[in-house]
Amino acid sequence: MSEDEAEEGDDERSLFEAPPMAEQERMVEAVLFASAEPVSVAELEGRLPHGSDPAEALAHLRRRYEGRGVALVKVGDAYAFRTAPDLGHLMRRETVETRKLSRAAIETLAIVAYHQPVTRAEIEEIRGVAVSRGTVDQLMEMEWIRLGRRRMTPGRPVTFVVTETFLDHFGLESARDLPGIKELRAAGLLDSRPAPGLAAAKDDEDDGQIGQSELFED
């Protein structure tokens, strides 16, 4: 084999070899830094060179950012850079206008979050009153809830689930880590009076968690 043929063979192999892991980390870091939304592993696989392992690169990158001012966090099935939780107070402005949800919207959001996937009829059964279209529309416009799969029951009613935007807002990895009364009030979504649907959770306020089975007791 001639020298030219050997070099050509090396070039062909290099086209199918994944970059070193350090370079893959840099690529993943660049994509996440430039993205306004969390990025999934599947999206990263589509962007990185053939043979790359974005899941492993993410694991290395996550460890690299431990203890830093910026953390690599998991939001649902995706990843994003976020300010370290203990430094969040530095990002707050002196004048912050908070947008409070109506009590109907808060109760509806809580029901969806803790009982998802849930249908409109089930929301109304738990609340004891009809759910207005405006309430659902507001939560969907905020991108805090979205349509889920249809139930395989008569009429095939559509269900509602919380979104990754909701999880990201509260710094949650999944819906299993739902906010309690304190978090909802800190976000400006609750006043000093707990909503009827959340009254049963008041005793759990010190723990910062709301038990699903207790949430809507009379």
N, C-alpha and C positions, 0 to 999 in steps of 0.2 A: 504494500500500500504506500502510495506516495505521500509526501508531507502535506500537499494540498488536500488530498482525500481525507487524511487524518484530521486536519483542521476543520473540514466541512462536517465530518462526523461529530466533532466536539460541539460545533455550532448547533447542529440539529438536536443533540441531547440537551443543550442548555435551554432550548426553546420549551422543553417539557419539564424542566427541573424547577421546583418552587424556589423562590428567593430565600435567603437565610432567614431564620425566625426573627432576628433583630430587625431586618428590613420589613418583614411582614408586620411587626409591631408598629413601625413608623407609618406604614400605609394605613393600618387600621386607625391609628391615632389621628392621621390627617383627615380621614373620611369622617370620623366622629366629630372632630373639631369643627369641620366645615358644615356639618349638617345641623339644620334647625330642629330636626325631629330625631327621636331615638332611632337607631339603625339596627336591624335584625342581623343575625348570623347569616341567614340566607342572602340578604342584600350584600353583605360583605363578600360572600363567596362569589357573587356575580361580578364584583368589582376587582377583586384581587387576582393576580396571575394564576394560571392553571396549576393545581397541585398545592396551593396554599391552604393553611389550616387556621382560619380566622378565629375559631373557638379557642385554640391553644394560644394564639396571639392575644386574644382578649384576656385570658387568664394571666398571662405574663404582664400585660399592660395594667391590669387591675391591681396586681401586687406592687407594681412599680409606683402607682399613684397612692398607695396606702400612706396615710399620715400627711398628705400634701394638702394644699389649699383647695385643689380641685380633685374630685373623686370620680372614678368610673363606676357608674351604678347601672343596675339592671332594672328596666322598666317593662314589666310584662315579659315578652319574648325578645325585647330589644335592649340596646345599650346606649348610654349617653354620658357626657361629661356634665357634672353638676358641682356647684359650690359645696364644699365640705359642710355638713349639717351644723357643726359648732361655730361656723363662721357666717352663717346666714344673716345674723343681725347686722353685719357690715354692709349688706346689700340693700338694707331698708332705707327708704327716703324718709325725711322728716314729715313730709305731707303725703299721706297715702289715702286715696279715696277708695274705700272698700265697697264692694257691691254685694249687698245682702240679698239672699234669696227669700222668697215668701215662705211662710210656714208650710204651705202646701207643697212647694218645690223641695224644701228640706226633707219633709216626710217622704215624699216620692223618691227622692234621691237615696235616702237611707234604706228604703224598702228594696230598691233595685240593687244597691250595693250589698246588702246582707242576705238577699234572697234570690239573687240572679241565678239562672235566667228566669224572669218573672213576667207574666202577661199583665195587660192593663186590668183585666177582670180581677186578677189576684191582688194587684195593688189596691184596687177599690175595696176588695173584701177585707184587706188588712187595715186600711185607713177608715173604713166604714162610711166613706163618702165617694162620690164620683170624682174621677180625675179629669180636670179640664184639659183640652187640647193645648191651650196656651202654656200650661205648666210643663207638659212633656216637650213641647216645641222649644221652650226656653232652655231646658237642660240639654237638648240635642244641639241647639245653636251654640251653647257653651262648649260642646263636644265633651260633655261629662258622661252622657249615656248614648247608646246607639242601639240600633235594631239587632236582635240576635236571631237565632234560628226559629223557624215556626214549629209549634208543638204538633206532634203527630196525634192530635185529638180532633174531634169533630169541629169543623170550622177552621182548623189549622191556624189558631191565633198566633200572632207574632209575639216574640218575647223581647225584653229589654235587658241590657247588660251595661256595666260601667266600661269606660274606655281607658286606653293607655294615657290619655290626657288627664283624666281624673287621677289615675295612679301617680303620674308624674307630678301633679300639683301637690299632692300630699306626701311625696317622697316614698311611695310604696313600691315594693317589688311585684306584689301580686295582690289580688283582692282578699287574700287571707290576712293581710296586715292592714286592716281597716282602721281609720282614725276614730278616736273616741270623742267625747264631749269637748275636752280641752282643745283638741286640734281643730274641731269645727268652729269653736269660738275664736281661736287665734286667727283663723282664716277669714273672720268677719262674717261667717255664715249663720251664726247663732247669736241671739241676744241673751240677756241674763235669765230669761224665762225659757226653760226647755220646752221644745215642741211636744205635743201630746204623745206622739209616737216614740219620742226619745225619753219620756219621763221615767220609764222603768229603768233606764240605764244610769240614773243620777248617782246611785250608790256606788257605781263602778268608776266614778269620775277620777278618783285618786289614782286608779290603776291606768287610766288613759285608754281603756278598752271598753267596748260595748259588746256584751254577749248577744249572739244572734237569737237565742231562745228567749231572752229577756226583753228584747228591743221593743216589742209592740204588745206587751201585756196591758190589760186594762187596769 
